């Protein structure tokens, strides 16, 4: 784990995983709690964590793209992956393995 955190790409992979999990929790647990059971607290808490992780993910994508001279297409794919459920897991497998 600590070895992953020593590089920009490693940090991107860790944050990407956390961002992907937070997105799934937001969509699969927090949103149903809000709209089906009237409990908006879960969306506030998970939404804030997800928002922070999303911003970190985008910054790390930019940093990794510059550091590793990614093509524009690869950088855009890495960004778009964060907008799709399970996308960051796909990006980790297909884009971040260098």
Secondary structure by P-SEA (a helix, b strand, c coil): cccccccaaaaaaaaaaaaaaaaaaaaccaaaaaaccccaaaaaaaaaaaaaaaaaaaaaaaaaaaaacccaaaaaaaaaaaaccaaaaaaaaccccc
